[in-house]
Amino acid sequence: QLQLVESGGGLVQAGGSLRLSCAASISGFSIFTMAWYRQAPGKQRELVASMTPGGDTNYADSVKGRFTISRDNAKNTVYLQMSSLKPEDTADYYCNGRLGPRVYWGQGTQVTVSS
């Protein structure tokens, strides 16, 4: 069982930065594909960024060039560095871990970007 705990959300002004962290409590973290999703009020959850065990990354077009996903396998942690934040980035951000058919979610952390 993979337990994921996010942290680092909060209130930030437009143009600012935040770094989200997601700590995983399982051995074998390094073989999971890790991702960040977000869900804004009234909208569907969407993929923000993902990283495979080999380090390949994928980003939503809306965050390319502003967000960076990274992972530290020694610390069982995945990060999302968010820069040049916009009000439209306001959402609950969820950490996701996937290994084959097994999918795990964190409880989410709220990010609010004020204009």
The first five atom37 places (N, CA, C, CB, O) and aatype in JSON, in Angstrom:
{
  "aatype": [5, 10, 5, 10, 19, 6, 15, 7, 7, 7, 10, 19, 5, 0, 7, 7, 15, 10, 1, 10, 15, 4, 0, 0, 15, 9, 15, 7, 13, 15, 9, 13, 16, 12, 0, 17, 18, 1, 5, 0, 14, 7, 11, 5, 1, 6, 10, 19, 0, 15, 12, 16, 14, 7, 7, 3, 16, 2, 18, 0, 3, 15, 19, 11, 7, 1, 13, 16, 9, 15, 1, 3, 2, 0, 11, 2, 16, 19, 18, 10, 5, 12, 15, 15, 10, 11, 14, 6, 3, 16, 0, 3, 18, 18, 4, 2, 7, 1, 10, 7, 14, 1, 19, 18, 17, 7, 5, 7, 16, 5, 19, 16, 19, 15, 15],
  "atom_mask": [
    [1, 1, 1, 1, 1],
    [1, 1, 1, 1, 1],
    [1, 1, 1, 1, 1],
    [1, 1, 1, 1, 1],
    [1, 1, 1, 1, 1],
    [1, 1, 1, 1, 1],
    [1, 1, 1, 1, 1],
    [1, 1, 1, 0, 1],
    [1, 1, 1, 0, 1],
    [1, 1, 1, 0, 1],
    [1, 1, 1, 1, 1],
    [1, 1, 1, 1, 1],
    [1, 1, 1, 1, 1],
    [1, 1, 1, 1, 1],
    [1, 1, 1, 0, 1],
    [1, 1, 1, 0, 1],
    [1, 1, 1, 1, 1],
    [1, 1, 1, 1, 1],
    [1, 1, 1, 1, 1],
    [1, 1, 1, 1, 1],
    [1, 1, 1, 1, 1],
    [1, 1, 1, 1, 1],
    [1, 1, 1, 1, 1],
    [1, 1, 1, 1, 1],
    [1, 1, 1, 1, 1],
    [1, 1, 1, 1, 1],
    [1, 1, 1, 1, 1],
    [1, 1, 1, 0, 1],
    [1, 1, 1, 1, 1],
    [1, 1, 1, 1, 1],
    [1, 1, 1, 1, 1],
    [1, 1, 1, 1, 1],
    [1, 1, 1, 1, 1],
    [1, 1, 1, 1, 1],
    [1, 1, 1, 1, 1],
    [1, 1, 1, 1, 1],
    [1, 1, 1, 1, 1],
    [1, 1, 1, 1, 1],
    [1, 1, 1, 1, 1],
    [1, 1, 1, 1, 1],
    [1, 1, 1, 1, 1],
    [1, 1, 1, 0, 1],
    [1, 1, 1, 1, 1],
    [1, 1, 1, 1, 1],
    [1, 1, 1, 1, 1],
    [1, 1, 1, 1, 1],
    [1, 1, 1, 1, 1],
    [1, 1, 1, 1, 1],
    [1, 1, 1, 1, 1],
    [1, 1, 1, 1, 1],
    [1, 1, 1, 1, 1],
    [1, 1, 1, 1, 1],
    [1, 1, 1, 1, 1],
    [1, 1, 1, 0, 1],
    [1, 1, 1, 0, 1],
    [1, 1, 1, 1, 1],
    [1, 1, 1, 1, 1],
    [1, 1, 1, 1, 1],
    [1, 1, 1, 1, 1],
    [1, 1, 1, 1, 1],
    [1, 1, 1, 1, 1],
    [1, 1, 1, 1, 1],
    [1, 1, 1, 1, 1],
    [1, 1, 1, 1, 1],
    [1, 1, 1, 0, 1],
    [1, 1, 1, 1, 1],
    [1, 1, 1, 1, 1],
    [1, 1, 1, 1, 1],
    [1, 1, 1, 1, 1],
    [1, 1, 1, 1, 1],
    [1, 1, 1, 1, 1],
    [1, 1, 1, 1, 1],
    [1, 1, 1, 1, 1],
    [1, 1, 1, 1, 1],
    [1, 1, 1, 1, 1],
    [1, 1, 1, 1, 1],
    [1, 1, 1, 1, 1],
    [1, 1, 1, 1, 1],
    [1, 1, 1, 1, 1],
    [1, 1, 1, 1, 1],
    [1, 1, 1, 1, 1],
    [1, 1, 1, 1, 1],
    [1, 1, 1, 1, 1],
    [1, 1, 1, 1, 1],
    [1, 1, 1, 1, 1],
    [1, 1, 1, 1, 1],
    [1, 1, 1, 1, 1],
    [1, 1, 1, 1, 1],
    [1, 1, 1, 1, 1],
    [1, 1, 1, 1, 1],
    [1, 1, 1, 1, 1],
    [1, 1, 1, 1, 1],
    [1, 1, 1, 1, 1],
    [1, 1, 1, 1, 1],
    [1, 1, 1, 1, 1],
    [1, 1, 1, 1, 1],
    [1, 1, 1, 0, 1],
    [1, 1, 1, 1, 1],
    [1, 1, 1, 1, 1],
    [1, 1, 1, 0, 1],
    [1, 1, 1, 1, 1],
    [1, 1, 1, 1, 1],
    [1, 1, 1, 1, 1],
    [1, 1, 1, 1, 1],
    [1, 1, 1, 1, 1],
    [1, 1, 1, 0, 1],
    [1, 1, 1, 1, 1],
    [1, 1, 1, 0, 1],
    [1, 1, 1, 1, 1],
    [1, 1, 1, 1, 1],
    [1, 1, 1, 1, 1],
    [1, 1, 1, 1, 1],
    [1, 1, 1, 1, 1],
    [1, 1, 1, 1, 1],
    [1, 1, 1, 1, 1]
  ],
  "atom_positions": [
    [[0.85, -1.2, 0.0], [0.0, 0.0, 0.0], [0.88, 1.24, 0.0], [-0.96, 0.01, 1.23], [1.78, 1.38, 0.83]],
    [[0.62, 2.14, -0.94], [1.38, 3.37, -1.05], [0.58, 4.5, -0.43], [1.73, 3.69, -2.52], [-0.52, 4.81, -0.89]],
    [[1.12, 5.1, 0.6], [0.48, 6.28, 1.2], [1.22, 7.52, 0.77], [0.45, 6.17, 2.74], [2.45, 7.58, 0.83]],
    [[0.48, 8.52, 0.33], [1.06, 9.75, -0.19], [0.56, 10.94, 0.64], [0.71, 9.94, -1.69], [-0.64, 11.07, 0.88]],
    [[1.49, 11.78, 1.06], [1.14, 12.94, 1.87], [1.73, 14.18, 1.23], [1.64, 12.77, 3.34], [2.95, 14.33, 1.15]],
    [[0.84, 15.08, 0.78], [1.28, 16.32, 0.15], [1.48, 17.41, 1.19], [0.27, 16.76, -0.91], [0.87, 17.4, 2.26]],
    [[2.33, 18.36, 0.85], [2.52, 19.55, 1.66], [3.02, 20.67, 0.76], [3.52, 19.28, 2.84], [3.45, 20.43, -0.37]],
    [[2.97, 21.89, 1.28], [3.54, 23.02, 0.57], [2.54, 23.94, -0.08], [0.0, 0.0, 0.0], [2.92, 24.97, -0.65]],
    [[1.26, 23.61, -0.02], [0.27, 24.5, -0.6], [0.1, 25.75, 0.24], [0.0, 0.0, 0.0], [0.64, 25.86, 1.34]],
    [[-0.66, 26.69, -0.31], [-0.9, 27.92, 0.43], [-1.4, 29.02, -0.48], [0.0, 0.0, 0.0], [-1.81, 28.78, -1.61]],
    [[-1.36, 30.22, 0.04], [-1.81, 31.42, -0.68], [-0.59, 32.18, -1.18], [-2.69, 32.33, 0.23], [0.35, 32.43, -0.43]],
    [[-0.61, 32.53, -2.46], [0.51, 33.25, -3.05], [-0.03, 34.26, -4.05], [1.51, 32.27, -3.73], [-1.09, 34.05, -4.65]],
    [[0.68, 35.35, -4.23], [0.27, 36.34, -5.2], [0.65, 35.9, -6.61], [0.9, 37.69, -4.88], [1.59, 35.14, -6.81]],
    [[-0.08, 36.39, -7.58], [0.24, 36.11, -8.96], [1.69, 36.5, -9.26], [-0.72, 36.84, -9.91], [2.16, 37.56, -8.84]],
    [[2.37, 35.63, -9.99], [3.77, 35.84, -10.27], [4.71, 35.18, -9.28], [0.0, 0.0, 0.0], [5.92, 35.11, -9.51]],
    [[4.16, 34.72, -8.2], [4.97, 34.1, -7.16], [5.25, 32.64, -7.43], [0.0, 0.0, 0.0], [4.91, 32.1, -8.48]],
    [[5.88, 32.01, -6.44], [6.3, 30.61, -6.57], [5.89, 29.81, -5.33], [7.83, 30.51, -6.79], [5.75, 30.36, -4.24]],
    [[5.71, 28.53, -5.55], [5.47, 27.58, -4.47], [6.12, 26.26, -4.86], [3.94, 27.4, -4.18], [6.24, 25.94, -6.05]],
    [[6.53, 25.5, -3.85], [7.0, 24.15, -4.11], [6.16, 23.17, -3.32], [8.5, 23.99, -3.76], [6.08, 23.25, -2.09]],
    [[5.53, 22.27, -4.02], [4.76, 21.21, -3.39], [5.65, 19.99, -3.21], [3.5, 20.86, -4.22], [6.51, 19.69, -4.04]],
    [[5.42, 19.3, -2.12], [6.12, 18.05, -1.84], [5.11, 16.93, -1.62], [7.06, 18.19, -0.62], [4.0, 17.17, -1.14]],
    [[5.51, 15.73, -1.97], [4.67, 14.56, -1.74], [5.57, 13.44, -1.23], [3.91, 14.12, -3.05], [6.43, 12.94, -1.95]],
    [[5.36, 13.08, 0.02], [6.16, 12.03, 0.63], [5.41, 10.7, 0.55], [6.49, 12.38, 2.1], [4.23, 10.61, 0.87]],
    [[6.12, 9.7, 0.1], [5.52, 8.37, -0.07], [6.05, 7.43, 0.99], [5.81, 7.82, -1.47], [7.25, 7.4, 1.27]],
    [[5.16, 6.66, 1.57], [5.56, 5.73, 2.63], [5.5, 4.31, 2.1], [4.66, 5.88, 3.87], [4.59, 3.55, 2.43]],
    [[6.47, 3.96, 1.29], [6.56, 2.6, 0.77], [7.96, 2.38, 0.23], [5.48, 2.35, -0.33], [8.59, 3.31, -0.3]],
    [[8.43, 1.18, 0.35], [9.68, 0.86, -0.31], [9.37, 0.59, -1.78], [10.39, -0.36, 0.36], [8.25, 0.22, -2.12]],
    [[10.35, 0.77, -2.62], [10.11, 0.58, -4.04], [9.53, 1.8, -4.72], [0.0, 0.0, 0.0], [9.03, 1.73, -5.84]],
    [[9.6, 2.93, -4.02], [9.07, 4.19, -4.58], [9.64, 4.46, -5.96], [9.38, 5.37, -3.65], [8.95, 4.99, -6.83]],
    [[10.9, 4.11, -6.15], [11.59, 4.48, -7.38], [10.98, 3.85, -8.62], [13.03, 4.11, -7.27], [11.25, 4.32, -9.73]],
    [[10.2, 2.81, -8.48], [9.64, 2.15, -9.66], [8.24, 2.64, -10.0], [9.61, 0.65, -9.46], [7.62, 2.17, -10.95]],
    [[7.75, 3.59, -9.21], [6.43, 4.15, -9.48], [6.54, 5.34, -10.44], [5.76, 4.59, -8.16], [7.49, 6.12, -10.37]],
    [[5.58, 5.45, -11.34], [5.39, 6.7, -12.07], [4.64, 7.64, -11.14], [4.62, 6.49, -13.43], [3.58, 7.3, -10.61]],
    [[5.2, 8.81, -10.94], [4.6, 9.79, -10.04], [4.06, 10.98, -10.83], [5.64, 10.26, -8.99], [4.59, 11.34, -11.88]],
    [[3.01, 11.55, -10.33], [2.38, 12.65, -11.05], [1.7, 13.61, -10.08], [1.36, 12.13, -12.07], [1.43, 13.28, -8.92]],
    [[1.45, 14.79, -10.59], [0.64, 15.79, -9.9], [-0.59, 16.08, -10.76], [1.47, 17.09, -9.62], [-0.49, 16.28, -11.97]],
    [[-1.73, 16.09, -10.1], [-2.98, 16.48, -10.73], [-3.53, 17.68, -9.97], [-4.01, 15.29, -10.74], [-3.1, 17.97, -8.86]],
    [[-4.47, 18.35, -10.58], [-5.15, 19.44, -9.88], [-6.61, 19.46, -10.26], [-4.49, 20.78, -10.2], [-7.02, 19.01, -11.33]],
    [[-7.38, 20.0, -9.33], [-8.82, 20.12, -9.57], [-9.29, 21.47, -9.04], [-9.61, 18.96, -8.89], [-9.23, 21.74, -7.84]],
    [[-9.74, 22.29, -9.96], [-10.29, 23.6, -9.59], [-11.78, 23.44, -9.31], [-10.03, 24.66, -10.72], [-12.4, 22.5, -9.8]],
    [[-12.35, 24.35, -8.54], [-13.79, 24.26, -8.23], [-14.63, 24.19, -9.5], [-14.22, 25.46, -7.39], [-14.49, 25.01, -10.41]],
    [[-15.51, 23.21, -9.55], [-16.41, 23.07, -10.69], [-15.78, 22.48, -11.93], [0.0, 0.0, 0.0], [-16.41, 22.41, -12.98]],
    [[-14.52, 22.05, -11.82], [-13.84, 21.49, -12.99], [-13.38, 20.07, -12.72], [-12.65, 22.37, -13.39], [-13.31, 19.63, -11.58]],
    [[-13.07, 19.37, -13.8], [-12.56, 18.01, -13.66], [-11.1, 18.03, -13.24], [-12.73, 17.23, -14.97], [-10.36, 18.98, -13.5]],
    [[-10.71, 16.95, -12.59], [-9.3, 16.81, -12.23], [-8.48, 16.65, -13.5], [-9.09, 15.59, -11.27], [-8.88, 15.93, -14.42]],
    [[-7.33, 17.33, -13.54], [-6.5, 17.28, -14.74], [-5.05, 17.0, -14.37], [-6.6, 18.59, -15.52], [-4.58, 17.36, -13.29]],
    [[-4.36, 16.35, -15.29], [-2.95, 16.08, -15.09], [-2.15, 17.36, -15.23], [-2.45, 15.02, -16.1], [-2.34, 18.12, -16.18]],
    [[-1.27, 17.6, -14.29], [-0.39, 18.76, -14.35], [0.99, 18.34, -14.86], [-0.27, 19.43, -12.95], [1.53, 18.94, -15.79]],
    [[1.55, 17.32, -14.25], [2.89, 16.86, -14.63], [3.08, 15.43, -14.15], [3.99, 17.79, -14.05], [2.48, 15.01, -13.16]],
    [[3.93, 14.69, -14.86], [4.24, 13.33, -14.44], [5.7, 13.03, -14.71], [3.34, 12.31, -15.18], [6.35, 13.68, -15.53]],
    [[6.21, 12.04, -13.99], [7.59, 11.62, -14.17], [7.67, 10.1, -14.03], [8.53, 12.33, -13.14], [7.2, 9.54, -13.04]],
    [[8.26, 9.46, -15.03], [8.42, 8.01, -14.99], [9.61, 7.63, -14.11], [8.6, 7.45, -16.41], [10.39, 8.49, -13.73]],
    [[9.74, 6.35, -13.79], [10.91, 5.93, -13.03], [12.22, 6.27, -13.73], [10.86, 4.44, -12.77], [13.24, 6.49, -13.08]],
    [[12.2, 6.32, -15.06], [13.4, 6.65, -15.81], [13.67, 8.13, -15.93], [0.0, 0.0, 0.0], [14.69, 8.54, -16.47]],
    [[12.75, 8.94, -15.43], [12.96, 10.39, -15.43], [12.28, 11.13, -16.58], [0.0, 0.0, 0.0], [12.42, 12.35, -16.69]],
    [[11.55, 10.42, -17.42], [10.82, 11.11, -18.49], [9.67, 11.9, -17.88], [10.29, 10.11, -19.55], [8.97, 11.42, -16.99]],
    [[9.5, 13.12, -18.38], [8.48, 13.99, -17.83], [7.44, 14.37, -18.89], [9.12, 15.25, -17.26], [7.69, 14.32, -20.1]],
    [[6.28, 14.73, -18.38], [5.2, 15.18, -19.25], [4.48, 16.29, -18.51], [4.22, 14.01, -19.62], [4.23, 16.2, -17.31]],
    [[4.14, 17.36, -19.24], [3.49, 18.51, -18.62], [2.23, 18.91, -19.4], [4.46, 19.69, -18.54], [2.16, 18.76, -20.62]],
    [[1.26, 19.41, -18.68], [0.12, 20.03, -19.33], [0.61, 21.28, -20.04], [-1.0, 20.37, -18.3], [1.51, 21.97, -19.57]],
    [[0.01, 21.57, -21.18], [0.43, 22.74, -21.95], [0.34, 24.02, -21.11], [-0.42, 22.88, -23.21], [1.15, 24.93, -21.27]],
    [[-0.63, 24.07, -20.25], [-0.87, 25.29, -19.47], [0.22, 25.59, -18.45], [-2.18, 25.19, -18.77], [0.3, 26.71, -17.95]],
    [[1.06, 24.6, -18.15], [2.1, 24.82, -17.13], [3.51, 24.69, -17.68], [1.92, 23.85, -15.98], [4.48, 24.91, -16.95]],
    [[3.63, 24.33, -18.94], [4.97, 24.15, -19.53], [5.77, 25.44, -19.4], [4.87, 23.72, -21.01], [5.28, 26.53, -19.69]],
    [[7.01, 25.28, -18.97], [7.87, 26.43, -18.81], [7.73, 27.13, -17.48], [0.0, 0.0, 0.0], [8.53, 28.0, -17.14]],
    [[6.7, 26.76, -16.71], [6.49, 27.4, -15.4], [6.61, 26.41, -14.25], [5.11, 28.06, -15.37], [7.05, 26.78, -13.16]],
    [[6.22, 25.17, -14.48], [6.24, 24.15, -13.44], [7.31, 23.11, -13.77], [4.84, 23.46, -13.3], [7.59, 22.83, -14.93]],
    [[7.9, 22.56, -12.72], [8.89, 21.51, -12.88], [8.62, 20.4, -11.87], [10.32, 22.07, -12.71], [8.53, 20.64, -10.67]],
    [[8.51, 19.17, -12.37], [8.36, 18.01, -11.5], [9.73, 17.38, -11.31], [7.34, 16.99, -12.09], [10.53, 17.31, -12.24]],
    [[9.98, 16.92, -10.11], [11.23, 16.23, -9.82], [10.98, 15.21, -8.73], [12.35, 17.23, -9.4], [9.94, 15.23, -8.07]],
    [[11.94, 14.31, -8.56], [11.78, 13.3, -7.52], [13.12, 13.01, -6.87], [11.16, 12.01, -8.09], [14.17, 13.11, -7.51]],
    [[13.06, 12.66, -5.61], [14.25, 12.24, -4.87], [13.94, 10.85, -4.34], [14.62, 13.26, -3.69], [13.25, 10.7, -3.33]],
    [[14.43, 9.84, -5.03], [14.09, 8.47, -4.66], [14.68, 8.08, -3.29], [14.59, 7.51, -5.73], [14.14, 7.21, -2.61]],
    [[15.76, 8.72, -2.92], [16.35, 8.42, -1.61], [15.45, 8.9, -0.48], [17.73, 9.07, -1.49], [15.48, 8.35, 0.62]],
    [[14.65, 9.93, -0.77], [13.74, 10.48, 0.23], [12.29, 10.07, -0.01], [13.85, 11.98, 0.26], [11.39, 10.52, 0.7]],
    [[12.07, 9.23, -1.01], [10.7, 8.81, -1.36], [9.78, 10.02, -1.54], [10.14, 7.88, -0.28], [8.65, 10.03, -1.05]],
    [[10.27, 11.01, -2.23], [9.52, 12.26, -2.35], [9.51, 12.75, -3.8], [10.13, 13.34, -1.44], [10.51, 12.64, -4.52]],
    [[8.36, 13.27, -4.2], [8.24, 13.93, -5.49], [7.85, 15.38, -5.24], [7.19, 13.2, -6.41], [7.11, 15.68, -4.3]],
    [[8.35, 16.26, -6.07], [8.16, 17.7, -5.9], [7.49, 18.29, -7.13], [9.5, 18.4, -5.63], [7.56, 17.75, -8.23]],
    [[6.84, 19.41, -6.91], [6.34, 20.22, -8.01], [6.73, 21.67, -7.72], [4.77, 20.06, -8.19], [6.15, 22.32, -6.85]],
    [[7.7, 22.15, -8.45], [8.12, 23.55, -8.33], [7.24, 24.36, -9.27], [9.65, 23.74, -8.66], [7.21, 24.12, -10.47]],
    [[6.53, 25.33, -8.71], [5.61, 26.14, -9.48], [6.09, 27.59, -9.46], [4.16, 26.01, -8.94], [6.26, 28.17, -8.39]],
    [[6.29, 28.15, -10.62], [6.74, 29.53, -10.73], [5.8, 30.3, -11.63], [8.19, 29.59, -11.27], [4.98, 29.72, -12.35]],
    [[5.92, 31.62, -11.59], [5.07, 32.5, -12.4], [3.61, 32.1, -12.27], [5.51, 32.46, -13.88], [2.89, 31.97, -13.27]],
    [[3.2, 31.91, -11.05], [1.84, 31.42, -10.81], [0.79, 32.43, -11.26], [1.65, 31.11, -9.34], [0.96, 33.64, -11.17]],
    [[-0.31, 31.87, -11.74], [-1.42, 32.67, -12.24], [-2.68, 32.35, -11.43], [-1.66, 32.4, -13.76], [-2.77, 31.27, -10.84]],
    [[-3.62, 33.26, -11.39], [-4.88, 32.95, -10.67], [-5.53, 31.67, -11.16], [-5.86, 34.1, -10.82], [-6.18, 30.97, -10.38]],
    [[-5.38, 31.36, -12.44], [-6.0, 30.14, -12.98], [-5.3, 28.87, -12.52], [-6.0, 30.19, -14.48], [-5.78, 27.77, -12.8]],
    [[-4.19, 28.99, -11.82], [-3.54, 27.83, -11.22], [-4.17, 27.45, -9.88], [-2.04, 28.1, -11.03], [-3.83, 26.43, -9.29]],
    [[-5.08, 28.28, -9.41], [-5.77, 28.0, -8.16], [-6.53, 26.68, -8.25], [-6.73, 29.14, -7.8], [-7.36, 26.49, -9.14]],
    [[-6.24, 25.77, -7.32], [-6.86, 24.44, -7.35], [-6.37, 23.64, -6.14], [-6.53, 23.69, -8.68], [-5.46, 24.06, -5.42]],
    [[-7.0, 22.51, -5.95], [-6.45, 21.5, -5.05], [-5.5, 20.64, -5.87], [-7.59, 20.64, -4.37], [-5.85, 20.16, -6.95]],
    [[-4.32, 20.45, -5.36], [-3.29, 19.68, -6.06], [-3.13, 18.32, -5.38], [-1.93, 20.45, -6.09], [-3.0, 18.23, -4.16]],
    [[-3.13, 17.28, -6.2], [-3.07, 15.91, -5.7], [-1.86, 15.17, -6.24], [-4.34, 15.16, -6.08], [-1.54, 15.25, -7.43]],
    [[-1.2, 14.47, -5.37], [-0.11, 13.6, -5.74], [-0.67, 12.25, -6.15], [0.9, 13.44, -4.58], [-1.65, 11.76, -5.58]],
    [[-0.06, 11.65, -7.14], [-0.53, 10.38, -7.7], [0.65, 9.47, -7.93], [-1.32, 10.6, -9.01], [1.68, 9.88, -8.47]],
    [[0.49, 8.21, -7.52], [1.51, 7.2, -7.78], [0.89, 6.05, -8.53], [0.0, 0.0, 0.0], [-0.21, 5.59, -8.2]],
    [[1.61, 5.57, -9.53], [1.04, 4.5, -10.36], [2.09, 3.45, -10.66], [0.46, 5.06, -11.68], [3.23, 3.76, -11.01]],
    [[1.67, 2.19, -10.5], [2.52, 1.07, -10.87], [1.61, 0.03, -11.49], [3.32, 0.49, -9.63], [0.88, -0.67, -10.78]],
    [[1.66, -0.08, -12.8], [0.75, -0.99, -13.48], [-0.68, -0.57, -13.19], [0.0, 0.0, 0.0], [-1.04, 0.59, -13.36]],
    [[-1.52, -1.52, -12.76], [-2.92, -1.19, -12.47], [-3.14, -0.54, -11.11], [-3.76, -2.43, -12.57], [-4.25, -0.11, -10.8]],
    [[-2.11, -0.48, -10.32], [-2.23, 0.09, -8.97], [-2.05, 1.6, -9.03], [-1.19, -0.54, -8.02], [-1.03, 2.1, -9.51]],
    [[-3.06, 2.3, -8.54], [-3.04, 3.76, -8.56], [-3.34, 4.26, -7.15], [-4.07, 4.33, -9.59], [-4.26, 3.77, -6.49]],
    [[-2.56, 5.21, -6.71], [-2.71, 5.75, -5.36], [-2.79, 7.27, -5.42], [-1.54, 5.31, -4.46], [-2.17, 7.91, -6.28]],
    [[-3.57, 7.83, -4.49], [-3.76, 9.28, -4.43], [-3.45, 9.8, -3.03], [-5.2, 9.66, -4.84], [-3.69, 9.12, -2.03]],
    [[-2.93, 11.01, -2.98], [-2.81, 11.71, -1.72], [-4.11, 12.44, -1.41], [0.0, 0.0, 0.0], [-5.07, 12.39, -2.17]],
    [[-4.11, 13.12, -0.28], [-5.33, 13.78, 0.17], [-5.5, 15.17, -0.44], [-5.34, 13.89, 1.68], [-6.58, 15.76, -0.36]],
    [[-4.46, 15.68, -1.04], [-4.53, 16.98, -1.7], [-4.02, 18.12, -0.85], [0.0, 0.0, 0.0], [-4.06, 18.06, 0.38]],
    [[-3.55, 19.14, -1.52], [-3.13, 20.37, -0.85], [-3.64, 21.54, -1.68], [-1.57, 20.42, -0.67], [-3.59, 21.52, -2.91]],
    [[-4.12, 22.55, -1.0], [-4.77, 23.66, -1.69], [-3.76, 24.73, -2.07], [-5.86, 24.26, -0.83], [-2.91, 25.12, -1.27]],
    [[-3.88, 25.2, -3.3], [-3.07, 26.31, -3.79], [-4.02, 27.41, -4.25], [-2.11, 25.85, -4.96], [-4.91, 27.19, -5.08]],
    [[-3.82, 28.59, -3.7], [-4.64, 29.74, -4.08], [-3.72, 30.84, -4.56], [-5.52, 30.22, -2.9], [-2.8, 31.26, -3.85]],
    [[-3.97, 31.32, -5.77], [-3.16, 32.39, -6.36], [-4.04, 33.63, -6.49], [-2.57, 31.97, -7.75], [-5.03, 33.62, -7.21]],
    [[-3.66, 34.67, -5.79], [-4.43, 35.9, -5.81], [-3.92, 36.84, -6.9], [-4.38, 36.59, -4.45], [-2.73, 36.86, -7.2]],
    [[-4.83, 37.59, -7.47], [-4.45, 38.51, -8.56], [-4.06, 39.87, -8.01], [-5.59, 38.66, -9.57], [-3.71, 40.77, -8.78]]
  ]
}
